[in-house]
Amino acid sequence: MIINSTENYLFQFQIIIFASIKISIMSNTQEAARQVKPVAPKVKELVESLGSFILATVDENGNPTASYAPFVQVENVFYTLVSFMAKHTKNLAEGRKVSVMFIEDESATKQIYARDRLTIDVATSQIERDTEEWNTIIEKLKEKHGKVVGIISEMTDFILIKLQPTKGSYVNGFGSAYFVDDKLEVTEHRNDINHETK
């Protein structure tokens, strides 16, 4: 089929119009992404709303393990009572690299891609049984998680781990990410990465 000059002109004109619309949409999208305002960080509120955190640990061969455990926070330090029946316990007890995540419940989020979350690197150490610190923290765990703590704390395969934050990050929306220090205080807005479209 041969396209005459008028039809050819109209066809080329349509291509130009469509291309212009696409460029305009992309430009507006990128500009909107750049203008996204960060949401005020609520690190304390997020942590206090949760009873457990997600653990990322590694074994002696560098093999990763993802898991979770109930916790209690005392000032800026976290404690968890864990059993050697779980893979993560040996990794925690031996002081290897550990990352902890506190994340908003899916049922509470408005956008699944932007759940509020705090991720921190921690240094771990084991608290000796029946010491003053052990007794104090076990009582704190009982207050937070109930009578079951009194039962499992008497079991010899359970140990108490202290997790001391070193650094981390907090995200609570698109374009709303922050660096966090060892005291869980926001230090600065993270603006080194921008969302762009192709």
C-alpha positions as CSV (number, residue, x, y, z in Angstrom):
1,M,0.0,0.0,0.0
2,I,1.4,3.4,-1.0
3,I,0.9,6.3,1.4
4,N,0.4,9.6,-0.4
5,S,2.1,12.8,0.7
6,T,-0.8,14.1,2.8
7,E,-1.2,10.8,4.6
8,N,2.5,10.7,5.1
9,Y,2.5,14.2,6.6
10,L,-0.3,13.3,9.0
11,F,1.5,10.1,10.1
12,Q,4.7,12.0,10.8
13,F,2.8,14.7,12.7
14,Q,1.1,12.1,14.9
15,I,4.5,10.6,15.7
16,I,5.8,14.0,16.7
17,I,2.8,14.6,18.9
18,F,3.0,11.3,20.7
19,A,6.8,11.7,21.3
20,S,6.1,15.2,22.7
21,I,3.5,13.8,25.1
22,K,5.8,11.1,26.3
23,I,8.7,13.5,26.9
24,S,6.3,15.8,28.8
25,I,5.0,13.0,31.0
26,M,8.6,11.7,31.8
27,S,9.7,15.3,32.6
28,N,6.8,15.9,34.9
29,T,7.3,12.5,36.6
30,Q,11.0,13.2,37.2
31,E,10.3,16.7,38.5
32,A,7.7,15.3,40.9
33,A,10.2,12.8,42.2
34,R,12.7,15.5,42.8
35,Q,10.2,17.6,44.6
36,V,9.0,14.8,47.0
37,K,9.3,16.2,50.5
38,P,10.6,13.9,53.2
39,V,8.2,12.8,55.9
40,A,9.1,13.6,59.5
41,P,11.0,10.6,61.0
42,K,9.2,8.6,63.7
43,V,11.9,6.2,64.7
44,K,10.9,6.0,68.4
45,E,7.2,5.5,67.5
46,L,8.0,2.7,65.0
47,V,10.2,0.7,67.5
48,E,7.7,1.1,70.4
49,S,4.8,-0.2,68.2
50,L,6.6,-3.5,67.6
51,G,7.2,-6.6,69.8
52,S,9.7,-8.3,67.5
53,F,12.4,-7.5,65.0
54,I,13.8,-9.2,61.9
55,L,17.3,-10.6,62.2
56,A,19.9,-11.0,59.5
57,T,22.9,-13.1,60.7
58,V,25.7,-15.1,59.1
59,D,27.4,-18.4,60.2
60,E,31.1,-19.2,60.3
61,N,31.0,-19.9,56.5
62,G,29.3,-16.6,55.7
63,N,25.9,-18.3,55.0
64,P,23.1,-15.9,55.7
65,T,20.1,-16.6,57.9
66,A,16.9,-14.5,58.0
67,S,14.8,-14.9,61.1
68,Y,12.9,-12.9,63.8
69,A,12.9,-12.7,67.6
70,P,10.9,-10.8,70.3
71,F,12.9,-8.0,71.9
72,V,12.9,-5.4,74.6
73,Q,14.5,-2.0,74.4
74,V,16.3,-0.5,77.4
75,E,17.4,3.1,76.6
76,N,19.2,2.7,73.2
77,V,20.1,-1.0,73.6
78,F,18.1,-4.0,72.6
79,Y,17.9,-7.4,74.2
80,T,16.5,-10.7,73.0
81,L,16.1,-14.1,74.6
82,V,16.8,-16.8,72.1
83,S,17.2,-20.6,72.0
84,F,20.2,-22.6,70.5
85,M,17.6,-24.6,68.7
86,A,17.4,-21.6,66.3
87,K,20.2,-21.1,63.7
88,H,20.5,-17.4,64.5
89,T,21.4,-18.0,68.2
90,K,24.9,-19.3,67.5
91,N,25.5,-16.5,65.0
92,L,24.5,-14.0,67.6
93,A,26.4,-15.5,70.5
94,E,29.7,-15.6,68.4
95,G,29.6,-11.9,67.7
96,R,29.4,-12.0,63.9
97,K,27.9,-9.2,61.8
98,V,24.3,-8.7,62.5
99,S,21.6,-6.4,61.0
100,V,18.2,-5.8,62.6
101,M,15.1,-4.5,60.9
102,F,12.0,-3.0,62.5
103,I,9.2,-2.7,59.9
104,E,5.7,-1.5,59.8
105,D,3.0,-4.1,59.6
106,E,1.6,-4.7,56.1
107,S,-1.9,-4.3,57.4
108,A,-1.1,-0.8,58.6
109,T,0.7,0.5,55.5
110,K,-0.8,2.7,52.8
111,Q,1.8,1.8,50.2
112,I,3.4,-1.7,50.2
113,Y,6.5,-0.2,48.5
114,A,7.0,2.3,51.2
115,R,6.6,0.6,54.5
116,D,8.1,2.5,57.4
117,R,11.3,0.7,58.4
118,L,14.4,1.1,60.5
119,T,17.5,-1.0,59.7
120,I,20.5,-1.0,62.0
121,D,23.8,-2.7,62.3
122,V,24.5,-4.0,65.8
123,A,27.3,-5.4,67.9
124,T,26.2,-8.4,69.9
125,S,27.3,-9.9,73.2
126,Q,25.9,-12.5,75.5
127,I,24.7,-11.6,79.0
128,E,25.7,-14.1,81.7
129,R,22.9,-15.9,83.4
130,D,21.8,-14.8,86.9
131,T,23.8,-11.6,86.9
132,E,22.2,-8.3,87.8
133,E,21.9,-7.3,84.2
134,W,20.3,-10.7,83.3
135,N,17.7,-10.4,86.1
136,T,16.9,-6.8,85.2
137,I,16.4,-7.5,81.5
138,I,14.4,-10.7,82.1
139,E,12.0,-8.7,84.2
140,K,11.7,-6.1,81.4
141,L,11.0,-8.9,78.9
142,K,8.3,-10.3,81.2
143,E,6.7,-6.9,81.3
144,K,6.7,-6.6,77.5
145,H,5.9,-10.2,76.5
146,G,4.3,-11.9,79.5
147,K,4.7,-15.0,81.7
148,V,6.1,-17.1,78.9
149,V,9.5,-15.3,79.4
150,G,9.7,-16.6,83.0
151,I,9.2,-20.1,81.7
152,I,11.7,-20.1,78.8
153,S,14.3,-18.1,80.7
154,E,14.7,-21.1,83.0
155,M,15.5,-23.4,80.1
156,T,19.3,-23.9,79.6
157,D,19.2,-23.6,75.8
158,F,18.0,-20.1,76.0
159,I,20.5,-17.3,76.3
160,L,20.2,-13.5,76.6
161,I,21.8,-11.4,73.8
162,K,22.5,-7.7,74.0
163,L,22.4,-5.8,70.7
164,Q,24.2,-2.5,70.6
165,P,23.3,-0.3,67.6
166,T,26.3,1.2,65.7
167,K,24.6,2.9,62.7
168,G,21.6,2.5,60.5
169,S,19.0,4.0,58.2
170,Y,15.3,4.9,58.5
171,V,12.8,5.0,55.6
172,N,9.2,6.2,55.8
173,G,8.2,7.0,52.2
174,F,9.5,7.7,48.7
175,G,12.3,10.3,48.9
176,S,12.1,10.1,52.7
177,A,15.2,8.3,53.9
178,Y,17.5,9.2,56.8
179,F,20.8,8.1,58.3
180,V,20.6,7.1,62.0
181,D,23.4,7.0,64.6
182,D,24.2,4.6,67.4
183,K,21.6,6.4,69.7
184,L,18.9,5.9,67.0
185,E,18.9,9.7,66.4
186,V,18.4,10.9,62.9
187,T,21.6,12.6,61.7
188,E,20.7,13.7,58.2
189,H,18.3,13.2,55.3
190,R,19.7,10.7,52.8
191,N,19.5,12.5,49.4
192,D,22.3,10.7,47.5
193,I,19.9,8.6,45.5
194,N,17.1,10.0,43.3
195,H,14.2,8.1,41.7
196,E,14.3,8.5,38.0
197,T,12.5,6.9,35.1
198,K,14.0,5.5,31.9
